[in-house]
Amino acid sequence: MAAIRDGQCRLVRRLNSRPAWRQVITRPVACRGFSSTAPPHSTVGGVRISKLFTALLVLGIGATGLGLYEFYTSFTLWPEQVRGDLRAGIKARNQGDLSLSERYITRAFQTALSLPYQTFAPYPYLKLSGIASLLSEVASDRYSREALQIAWELGAGPSEQHSPLPDAEKTPSAVVEGAPGWSCYTLCKEERLRRVALAYKLGQMASERDLDEEEKWLIWAVEEVLRLSGLGMTNANSDANIKAQENTGSSALEDLELPSWMSKTDLGAPLEALGALYAKKGRIEYAMPLYLQAISLLLPPKENNVSVEDRCRAAQLMNNLSELIMRRPPTPEVRAQAEAWARQALGIIERAQAQPKSSQWFGWGQSADDAREVCEQALGVVLFNLGSLREMTSDLDGAKKLFEKSAEQCSKMGIREGVVEAQEALRRVDKMKKVG
C-alpha cells in the first residue's frame, strides 16, 4: 500500500506542477477597464509578466496597422518623463535584447518613483505597478523581486495594518520612504486588487527559496482578496466548516456575487496557491477548505453556463482534493470519500470532452483546444488515482483497466512520468493476480 501511495503522490505532484488557474494578470489601465481574464503567455511554469503590462502591448492583432497604432498611442497614458524609456525598453525586449530593455525600464521605474503620485493620475498605482511588473519580466530574479516588493510597499498607504514581509524588512525601504506622497495615497478597490496580484507573484517567487515567506505572502493575498469580495475569513478553517464542506461540497463562495471589477481568477488563484502550499507542507486541515472554496467558485452548483476551461480546472482540483484525503489513515470511509471526488473529477472531464468546440474569431480569447488541455492533462492522473483506489480494495481487474487507460492517456499527452508509473502499477497488479 505504501508503494501505491508513493506512486500516486509522485504522479499527482506532476499534475500539480501545472497551474489550475490562469495566473493573476495585472495591467496599468484605468480601474474601470481592469480585468484578469486576458490569456497568459503560458499556462505552464511561472507568470509571464508580459501579459501583466498589456496597456503597453497589443494582444491578438500582431504587427498590423491597427496594432502599431494601438501600441504607440497607448504611451499617451504615461507622463512624458517615463514615456521615452518605456517605449525604448519594450522595443528592446521585443527584439530579444533583455539587458538593454532592463536598463531602459529600470530608469523609467526610478524616474517614476521620484515623481509625485499625482503625475500618474488617474489611478496612479495601476500605472506604477505596471512598470514594476514589466521590469520584473526582463530583470534577474533578485531585481524582479525588489521591483515588485517596492511597488507592493508603495500601496500600503496610511491604513496598512499588517504586512507579510519578514520582520527584518517591515521597516519601509529608503526608496519607498523617498517616493513623494505615496504614504498618504489610498488605493481604490481595483488598485488594491492589483496589490493582491503583486503579493501572489511575490509568493510564487519565494516558493523555491523560503516556504514560510511564500505562506505569508499568500495568506495576505487571500485575506485581502476576500475582504475586497465582501467575504471575510471568519471561521473559514474551523473543524465544523471543513466537515460540512467535505460532506456537502458546498462553501461560502458558491453564492457570492463578485463585484464587476473582480473575476473568478482574481479570487481563486490565491486560494488555490495557498491550498497547494499547505498540501506541500502536509497541513491537510488547511489545504482542504481552500481547495473546496476554489472548486465551488469554479463550478457553482446552481450555475449551468460554466466554461469548459473552468470545468477542467475544477476537475483538476477535485483530483488534488482526492489525493489529499488519501493522506489520512486509509479506512474504508476515507477511501470511499477519495474515490467519490476522483470519480466526480472523471465525470466532469468526460462531459467537458463531449461538449462541442466553439469557434474563434481573429485569434481573440482562448481556443477550445487550449481550454481542454487542462482536462487532457488531468485525465491520465485521475485514471491512475482511481486505479490505485481500486487496487486498495482488491478490485484488481478494475484497477488494471484504469491503469491501462492512464498509461495510454499519459503517453498521448507526453507525460513520461505518468507512463512509467502506470506501467509499474500494471506489473504490480499482474503479479498480484498471479499470486492470488
N, C-alpha and C positions, 0 to 999 in steps of 0.2 A: 504493500500500500504506500510505503514511503517513496518507492520508485515511481509509482503512479503520480503521486502528488508533486514530486520533483520535476517530472517531465511536464506535467500540466503547468506548473508555475513558470518553467522556462519558456513555454510557448505563449502563455498569457503575457509574460513580460515582453515578448516580441511584438505582440499586438499593442501593448500599452505604449510602445515607443512611437506609435503613430497617433498624433493628437486626435481626440474625438471631436474637438471643437475647432471651427475656424478661429484662428488667432484673433485676439482683440486688435482692431485696426483703428488707428487714430489719424486724424488729418487736420491740418491747420486751416480750417474754413470757419465761416460763421456758424454759431451754435445751431441755428435752425436747420443747417444742412448736415449736421454731424450724423454719421451712421457708421456702424461697424460691420456692414454686410457686404462690402466690396470684397471680391475674391482675393485671397492671398496669393503671393507669387508661388508659394509651395506649401502643401499641407504636411510635409514631412520635415522633421527637424525643428529648428527654432523659428521665431518670427522673422520674416523677411521685411526689413524696415522700409524698403522701397514703397511698399503699399501703405506705410504709415504717413507718407508725405504726398498723398495723391492730389492735393491742391496745386502742387507744382508739376504734376505729370498728367498725361492724358492716357486714360485706360481704354483699351479695346479698339482704338482708332488707328494707332501706328503713325507713320510719318506721312499722313495725308495733309492737304492744305488746311483742313479744319483742325487737325491735330496740332499742327505747328502754330496755328493762330491761338488755340486754347493754351498751348504751352507758354507762349511769350506774354499773352495778355494776362495770364494768371499772376505774373510778377507784379502787377499793379496793386495787388493786395498788400505788398510789403513796402516798408519805408525805404526811401532811396538809399539810406545808409547801409542797408544789407542786401539790396536788390542785386547789385552787380556781382557780389561774391556768391550769392546763391545761384545765380544763373551760370556763372563760370564753374561752380562746384558740381552742379548737376550735369553740365555738359561734359566735364572731365569724367564723372562717374559713368555716364552713358557710353563714353569712349573706352572704358576699362582702366583708366588711369586713377586708381583709388588713392594713391599717395597725393597727387595734385588735388584731387577732389577734397581730401581731408584738410589740406592746408586752406583752401578757399572757404570751406564750410566752417572750419574752426574759427577763422577770422570773422565770419558772419555771426557765429554764435557769441564770440567775445564782444563784438560790437553791439549785438542785441542786449547783452547783459549790462552794458554800460548806458543804455538808453532808458529813460523813464517808461514805465509800462504803458502810459497813455499814448506813446508813439505808435503802438501796435493796435490801438483801438480800431474797430470794435473787437471784443473777445481776444484780448492780448495773450492770454495763456495758451489758447489753442495754437497761436502762431509761434510763440517762443518754444513750446514743447515740440512743435513740428520741426523746427530747426534742430533741436536736440535729437529727435528721432532720426532725422536724415544723417546727422553726424555719427550716430551710433551704427549706422549701416556701413560706413566707409572706414571707421576708425578701428583700432585694436580693441580687444575685449576690455582692457583696463580703462581706456579713454571713453569707450562706449558707455561703460557703467558710470563713470564720473559725469558724463554729459546728462544721462538720464536721471541720475540722482540729484544733480543740481536743479534740473527742471522740476523734479518732484518736490524738492525742498522749497522752491520758489512759490509753489502753490499752497504752502501751509497757511499763509495769511495771518490775520490777527487771532484766529479762533482755533488753531490746531491744538487738540487736547492730548493726543498720544501719537507716537511715531514708531514704525517698525525698524528704525535704524538701530544698529548696535549701540550700546551705551557710550562707547568711545566716540561715536560720530553724531550724537544727538545735538551737540552744540553746532549751530549753523556755521557753515564754512565762511571764510572771508569773502569768497566770490558771491555767496548768497547775501551776506550782510551788506555788501557793496552795491548790490543791484538796486537802482533807485526806485523806491516806492512800493516794491513788491510786498513788503511786510504789512502794508496797510490795505492791499487789494484782496477783496473777497471774490472767490470764483463763483461763476454761475453754475447751475447744475450740470450742464454739458461739459464745462471745463473740469468739474470735479470728476466726471466720468472719464475724461482724458487722463486725469491723475491716477485713476484706478488702473488704466491701461499701462501707465508707466510702472506702477508698483508690480503689476502682473509680469511685465517684461523683466524687471529687476529681480523678481523671484526666480524666473526661469534662468537668468544669468548666474544666480547664486547656486543653482541646483548641483552643479558639478564641483562646487568649492565648499559650500557650507549649508547643510540641510537645515540647520537651525535658523540661519539668516533667511533662507528661502521660505521657511514656515512663517516667519514674522512678516515678510512682505505679503505673502498670500493671505494670511489672516486679516491683515489690514485691508487688502483689496476686497475680500469677501464681505467684511463688516461694512465697509464704505459703500459698496455697490448695493447691499441690502438696505442700508439707510436711504440711499437715493431712490430705491424702488418703492420705499414705503413699508418694507418688511424688516422688522428688527431681528436680532439674533436671540431673543429671549427664549430660553429653554430649547433651543434648536437641537442640542445634543443630549437632551435628557433621556434617561433609560425608557421612560414611558413613550416618548415620541418616537424613538428608534424602533421599539417593539411594534407600535401601531403602524409605522410606515412599512416595516417588513411584512406585516400580515396583510395590509390592505393595498400596498403600492401607492398610497396617496401621500401628499405632502402639502405644506403650506403654500407652495408656489403654483400649484396647478390652477388655482382660481385667481391668481394675481394678475391684474391688468397693468401692464408696464406702461410707463409714460411714452409718448410718441417718439421721444428722442432716445429711448433706450431699447436695444434689441435683445433677443434671447442670448446672443453671443456675449454681449456685454455682461449679462448676469451669470450666464452658465459657465463661461471659460474659467473664471477664478474658482468657482465651486468645484469643477471637475479637477482642476490642477491641484487644489488643496486636498481633495479626496485622494488623488493619486499619490501625493506626498505622504499622507498618513498611511496609505496602503504600503508604501515602500518602507515606512518606519515600523510597520506591524501594529499600528494603532487602529485596529479594525473598528472599534466602537466610535471613532471619529470619522473614519473614511466612509462607512456605510450610509449615514444620513446625508452626507454631501453628495454621494452618487445618486441616492434616491431623489434628492431635490433636483439634481441636474436631469435625471430621467423624466421626472414629472414635468419639467419645464420644456423639454424637447417633445414630449409625447403626452400632452394633456388628455386625460380620459374622456373629456367631453368635447374634444375637438376632432373633427373628421378630416379637415383640409390641412394635413401635415405633409410637408415636402418629403421627397424621397431621401434627401440628404439628412434631415432631422430624424427620420425613422431609422436610418442606418446608424447614425451616431448613438441614438437611444439603444439600439441593439448591441452595439459595442460596449456601452456602459453596463447594460444588463449582464453581458458575459463577464465583465470585470467584477460585477457585484456577486455573481455566482462563484467566481474564484475566491472572493473574499470570504463568503460564507463557508466554503470548504476548508478554510484555515482553522475553523473551530474543530473541536473533537468530532470525528465523523460518525455521529449517531445516525440512526435511520431518519430521524426528523430533519437533521441538518442536511443529509444527502437529498432528501425529498425537496427541501426548500431550494437548495442549489440547483437541482435538476429542473425545477419549475421555472426559475429565472433563465436558465440556459435554453430551455425549450421555447420560452417566450421570445427570447432573442432570435432563435432559429425561425420561428413563425413570422416575425417581423421582417427578417431578411428575405424569406421566400416570397412574402407578399410584395415587398418593395421590388424584387427582381421581376415579378409578374406585371408590375404596373407599366403601362405604355410610356415610352420615352417621349418627352416633349421636345419640340423643335426650338431652335435658337436663331435669333436674327442678328446678323452683323457682329457676332462674337460677344454680345453683351450677356452678362450673367454667367452662371456656371453651367457647363454642359451636363446632360443627363448621365453621360459616361463617367464624368468626374464625380458626380454625386453618388453614383452606385459603387464607386471604387471602395468607399468605406465599407459597404456591405460585403463586397467581394473579399476584402482583406479580412474582415471579421469572420466570414463563413467557415474558413478552414479551422480557425481556433475554436469556434463554437462547437463544431463537429467533434473535434478532438476532446474537448472538455466533456461533452455528452458521452463519448466513448469511454472516457475514464470513469465517469459516474456509473455507467452500465457495468463496467468491469468490476467496480467495487461491490456491486450487488450480485456478482457471479453470472450476469447475463452475457456470456462470452460471445454468443452468436451476434447479439445486438451490438456489442462493443466492436466486434470485428468489422461489421458493415460500416459503422460510423468512422472507425479509423481508416478504412479504405477510402471513404468519401473525403476525409480530411486530407489524406495524402494526395489525392487527385486534385483537390481544390488548391492546396498549398503549392503544388507543382505548377498549376495553371497560373498562379499569381507570383511565382518566383520566390516564395518564402522557403528557402532551402532548409532552415532550421525546423520548420514545420514538417517538411517531408521526412527529415531524419527522425524526428520524434514519433511521427505516426508509424513509420516503418519499424522502429524499435518496439512500439506498442503492439504492432501486428505480430512480430516474432514472439513477444511475451505471451500474447493471447493464444497463439498456435501451440506454444509449449505447454500452457496450462490445459488446453483442450486434450492434448495427448496424454498428459498425466492423469487428467480426470477420467 
